[in-house]
Amino acid sequence: MTIDIYVYLIVCPFVFLAGFVDAIAGGGGLISLPAYFISGLPAHFALGTNKLSAMLGTALTTYKYARLGYINLKRAFFCVICAFVGSSIGAKLALLVPDREFKIALLFVLPLTAFYLLKNRDFGKGIDKSFSEALIIALCSLVSLIVGMYDGIYGPGTGTFLLIGFCTFANCTLKHANGLAKAVNLATNLAAFTVFCINDSVIFTLGLTAGIFSIAGNYAGALFFEKKGAIGTKPIMIFVIAIFIVKICYDLFSV
């Protein structure tokens, strides 16, 4: 497929922004994927190519967070397995749950999530040692299973929901929650990219070029997160949720 230069000019800046946001609070796909659609790519190529660029950026952030000690490998191992199981279950449930009804339900869930983040001043300030390691693994795995199901049914904002779940239910610190969320996201992105690649739905020239911008955005976001932590993360999470609400409203009422 021949790609005009204007496609690169549209996609790459948004992919950089998506990488920056994703490294801090998840939800970068809410920014990058619409850019691929706006550029005029067919849906399956937009999805597949977006997975490639996002995967490259997420790999960089995962590596950096691992180097900083934010990722517990034992937790990540169990969470990745549960996320895969949940995603498989969710994909089957997607055939039973009408898309419109699911989006309407999210219009109630998302504002409540934003309200929770605004009111909870201690979000992300949990202490891992307040729970036993076995309990933390069990709770993080349960969150990964449930969010994985959501990812299989619908998908956008998965990283943000993982981050909220790890902090809220497993009492993880924001740094450890974000590191764990990135490890899970990298694994699921790799699985999805493999499927798209097998089905020849990836434009590698565009995906690799956009991937460079994604890496740059993720690097900048990771530096921001390392310095600002919860102070900088909560506003960006609210921003991601706001974009999500706008997207769902557009999907529901533009038809």
Sequence and secondary structure as in RCSB ss.txt:
>XXXX:A:sequence
MTIDIYVYLIVCPFVFLAGFVDAIAGGGGLISLPAYFISGLPAHFALGTNKLSAMLGTALTTYKYARLGYINLKR
AFFCVICAFVGSSIGAKLALLVPDREFKIALLFVLPLTAFYLLKNRDFGKGIDKSFSEALIIALCSLVSLIVGMY
DGIYGPGTGTFLLIGFCTFANCTLKHANGLAKAVNLATNLAAFTVFCINDSVIFTLGLTAGIFSIAGNYAGALFF
EKKGAIGTKPIMIFVIAIFIVKICYDLFSV
>XXXX:A:secstr
    HHHHHHHHHHHHHHHHHHHHHS THHHHHHHHHHTT  HHHHHHHHHHHHHHHHHHHHHHHHHTT   HHH
HHHHHHHHHHHHHHHHHHTTTS HHHHHHHHHHHHHHHHHHHHH TTTTB  GGGS HHHHHHHHHHHHHHHHHH
HHHT TTHHHHHHHHHHHHS  BHHHHHHHHHHHHHHHHHHHHHHHHHTT   HHHHHHHHHHHHHHHHHHHHHH
HHHTHHHHHHHHHHHHHHHHHHHHHHHH  
